[in-house]
Amino acid sequence: MRPTLRGVLAAAFILAMCAVCVRLGFWQLDRLKQRKARNHAIEAAQRMPALVLDSATAAEVAREPARFINRTVRVTGTYDASGEVILRGRASEGAPGVHIVTPMLVPHVPQAVLVNRGWVPSPDAATVDAAPFAEPGVRTVTGILMEVPRNTNRVGHAATTIVNGKAVTTYRRLDLNALGPRYPRPLLPLYVQQLPGSGPATGRTPVRVPRPVLDNGPHLSYAVQWFSFAAIGVIGLVILVTRQHRADPR
């Protein structure tokens, strides 16, 4: 049986698609490896003793922030609502809302530390009056130290909305480059993700965000799917060639 140009092109296309599927399978395995490494780093950080954010610790965090990411920390200070930040597009149990991030002033610490105090409901997931959720006075917060990204282009996807007749700027995510210039004090390059059970609760306290779930994600199942697609393609090509050979053995 002489192969036709059409048959050769079809076989080449199938083999190319199989190669792509194999490559995607190995890509998912690589992502699984990265996720396991990240989870291991987070677990190792969480097993370390909790930090107390004082002047010495703040200086170390400012100097080498990467060393302290995912560490548990206790912070005592007062909130400065004038620098409050609203992170839009956050959901809790399927309900739309926002996160409220407020700078905390800690005695003897020159930097202000941003604290993500948690989720509050918002029908459009963007506009909210944060005043009823204020937490005045001295507060002690336990949370996880997380990196404040430095975006260089979209400044945290800032957007301005009107709340009670006032223009309020909300952000899609934290952005140190965008937030730094609008606050009179320097900001610590890590923020505190306040944990549930941290600080006294009130009737209007934001819902604290729990620790992230550490799992391996769907990468392994995706890899198996891509390898399966490649195997199906190869098997289908072999069956097709075999049938054509039997039909025309010349």
C-alpha positions in Angstrom: 0.0 0.0 0.0 1.4 3.3 -1.1 0.8 6.1 1.4 -1.1 9.1 -0.1 -0.2 12.7 0.5 -3.5 13.1 2.3 -2.8 10.2 4.5 0.7 11.4 5.3 -0.5 14.8 6.2 -3.3 13.4 8.4 -0.8 11.1 10.2 1.6 14.1 10.7 -1.2 16.2 12.1 -2.2 13.4 14.6 1.3 12.9 15.7 1.8 16.6 16.2 -1.3 16.8 18.3 0.0 13.9 20.3 3.3 15.6 20.9 1.5 18.7 22.1 -0.6 16.6 24.5 2.5 15.0 25.9 4.2 18.4 26.3 1.1 19.7 28.2 1.1 16.6 30.4 4.7 17.2 31.4 3.9 20.9 31.9 1.2 19.9 34.4 3.6 17.5 36.2 6.1 20.5 36.5 3.3 22.6 37.9 2.5 19.9 40.4 6.1 19.8 41.5 6.1 23.6 41.9 2.9 23.4 43.9 4.3 20.7 46.2 7.5 22.8 46.8 5.4 25.9 47.6 3.2 23.9 50.0 6.2 22.5 51.7 7.7 26.0 52.1 4.4 27.3 53.5 4.1 24.4 56.0 7.7 24.9 57.1 7.1 28.6 57.7 3.8 27.9 59.6 5.6 25.5 61.9 8.0 28.2 63.1 7.3 30.1 66.3 5.0 33.1 65.9 6.8 36.5 65.5 6.0 39.5 67.5 6.2 42.6 65.3 8.4 45.1 67.2 11.0 47.5 66.0 13.7 44.9 65.6 11.5 42.4 63.7 10.1 45.2 61.5 13.6 46.2 60.6 14.5 42.6 59.6 11.2 42.3 57.6 11.9 45.5 55.8 15.5 44.4 55.0 14.7 40.8 53.9 11.0 40.4 53.4 11.2 37.1 51.5 12.5 35.4 54.7 9.3 36.1 56.6 6.6 35.3 54.0 4.0 32.9 55.4 5.2 33.3 59.0 2.7 33.7 61.7 2.9 37.1 63.4 1.2 39.0 66.3 0.8 42.7 65.9 -0.4 45.2 68.5 -1.3 48.7 67.6 -4.0 51.1 66.4 -5.7 51.3 63.0 -5.4 54.4 60.8 -8.7 54.4 58.9 -7.5 57.4 56.8 -5.3 55.0 54.8 -7.8 52.2 54.4 -7.9 50.2 51.2 -10.8 48.4 49.7 -10.1 45.3 47.6 -13.0 44.6 45.3 -14.2 41.4 43.8 -13.9 39.1 46.9 -16.4 36.4 47.7 -17.3 34.4 50.8 -19.3 31.3 50.6 -20.6 32.5 47.2 -21.7 35.9 48.4 -20.1 39.0 46.7 -18.1 41.4 48.8 -14.8 43.2 49.4 -11.8 42.9 51.7 -10.9 45.8 54.0 -7.2 46.5 54.4 -6.2 49.0 57.1 -2.8 50.3 58.0 -1.9 49.6 61.7 0.4 51.9 63.6 2.7 49.9 66.0 4.5 51.7 68.8 8.3 52.3 68.1 7.9 50.9 64.5 8.5 53.6 61.8 6.6 51.7 59.1 2.9 51.2 59.0 1.8 47.5 58.5 -1.2 46.8 56.3 -3.7 44.4 57.8 -6.3 42.6 55.7 -9.0 42.6 58.3 -11.3 40.3 56.2 -14.4 40.2 54.1 -17.6 42.3 54.2 -20.6 42.0 52.0 -21.1 44.2 49.0 -23.9 43.6 46.4 -21.7 44.8 43.5 -18.5 43.4 45.1 -16.9 46.9 44.8 -18.7 49.6 46.8 -19.0 49.6 50.6 -19.2 52.0 53.5 -16.3 50.8 55.7 -17.1 53.0 58.7 -19.5 50.6 60.4 -16.7 48.0 60.3 -14.1 50.2 62.1 -12.2 48.6 65.0 -11.0 51.5 67.2 -8.6 51.5 70.0 -5.6 49.3 70.6 -5.9 45.9 68.8 -3.8 42.7 68.9 -4.0 40.8 65.6 -2.7 37.4 64.8 -2.2 36.6 61.1 0.1 35.5 58.3 2.7 37.7 56.7 2.1 37.9 53.0 3.9 39.9 50.3 2.6 43.2 49.0 3.3 43.0 45.2 5.0 45.8 43.4 3.1 46.1 40.1 4.7 48.3 37.5 1.9 48.9 35.1 -1.7 48.7 36.2 -1.2 50.0 39.8 -3.3 47.3 41.3 -6.1 47.8 38.8 -7.3 50.9 40.6 -10.9 52.1 40.0 -12.9 55.0 41.5 -16.5 54.5 42.7 -18.9 56.8 44.6 -19.9 55.8 48.2 -22.3 58.1 50.1 -21.4 60.9 47.8 -17.7 60.5 48.1 -15.2 59.3 45.5 -13.6 56.1 46.8 -10.7 54.3 45.1 -10.8 50.6 45.2 -8.2 48.1 44.0 -8.2 44.6 42.5 -5.1 43.7 44.5 -2.6 45.3 46.8 0.1 47.3 45.0 3.0 48.8 47.0 3.9 51.1 44.2 0.4 52.5 44.1 -0.3 52.6 47.9 3.1 53.9 49.1 2.8 57.5 47.7 -0.7 58.0 49.1 0.3 57.2 52.7 2.5 59.6 54.8 4.5 56.8 56.5 6.5 54.1 54.8 4.7 50.8 54.4 6.1 47.4 55.4 6.7 45.3 52.3 4.6 42.5 53.9 1.0 42.7 55.0 -0.8 40.7 57.6 -3.7 38.4 56.6 -5.7 38.4 59.8 -6.8 34.9 60.9 -10.2 33.8 62.3 -10.4 34.1 66.1 -7.9 37.0 66.1 -9.0 40.0 68.0 -12.3 40.7 69.8 -15.4 40.2 67.6 -18.2 42.8 67.3 -21.5 42.8 65.5 -19.9 44.4 62.4 -16.5 42.7 62.4 -15.2 41.7 59.0 -15.2 38.0 58.4 -11.6 36.9 58.8 -9.9 35.0 56.0 -8.7 31.5 57.0 -5.3 30.0 56.1 -5.1 28.9 52.5 -5.9 25.2 51.8 -2.7 23.3 51.0 -3.5 20.7 48.4 -1.9 19.5 45.2 -4.6 20.9 43.0 -5.8 19.3 39.8 -2.4 19.1 38.1 -2.0 15.3 38.3 -5.4 14.6 36.9 -4.8 17.1 34.1 -1.5 15.4 33.3 -3.2 12.0 33.1 -5.8 13.5 30.8 -3.2 15.0 28.4 -1.2 11.7 28.3 -4.5 9.8 27.7 -5.3 12.1 24.8 -1.9 11.4 23.3 -2.3 7.7 23.8 -5.7 7.7 22.2 -4.3 9.6 19.2 -1.4 7.1 18.7 -3.7 4.1 19.2 -6.2 5.5 16.8 -3.5 6.2 14.2 -2.2 2.6 14.5 -5.7 1.2 14.1 -6.4 3.4 11.0 -3.1 2.4 9.3 -3.7 -1.3 10.1 -7.2 -1.3 8.6 -6.0 0.5 5.5 -3.2 -2.0 5.1 -5.7 -4.9 5.4 -8.1 -3.3 2.9 -5.3 -2.7 0.4 -2.3 -5.1 1.1 -0.4 -4.0 -2.0 
